[in-house]
Amino acid sequence: MKRYEVIVIVKSDLAEDDITAIIERSQTIINDRKGVIAKLDKWGKRRLAYEINKQKDGFYFLIDFAGDGPIVAEIERNFKIDDRILKFMTVKKEGAVTREGMDQEVAVSEVKRTQIRIESDPNAATAAPEEKPAHQEDTPAGEVKTSKPAVRKIRNKEEQTTKGE
């Protein structure tokens, strides 16, 4: 089994039921052919970089799965037939292709997502000074935090030659 990622753009004016039907059909194709779905993300409605079939917006979704070549061929065949789908792209990925390995990757990504949500929580900014979030640490005076990159001044040739004299 190999790892694949499919990104699909469907027409933005479709009903939620139609989008769900397209996603469910893709899932059944993968599951019926002994594939394993690692992740399914609905990215939502976004502006297209250029018009496709007179459409300026599209609804994006992503399916990350492991399977064989015939699964990819069947999914792409179904996408080509369906007029509601504007574009799709299948990419072969590197990564774990066992169910356990994929489950571990999904768990790690969920933990990262949860941490990002906690850090970006507006309530954390209004907390009292003694109640700092876990990601903020006190640094002793004189030490530089390593979380932000240091800004270096780029010197031109004139400054370099005058400094050496």
Secondary structure, 3 states (H helix, E strand, C coil): CEEEEEEEEEECCCCHHHHHHHHHHHHHHHHHCCCEEEEEEEEEEEEEEEEECCEEEEEEEEEEEEECHHHHHHHHHHHHHCCCEEEEEEEEECCCCCHHHHHHHHHHHHHHHHHHHHHCCHHHHCCCCCCCCCCCCCCCCCCCCCCCCCCCCCCCHHHHHHHHC
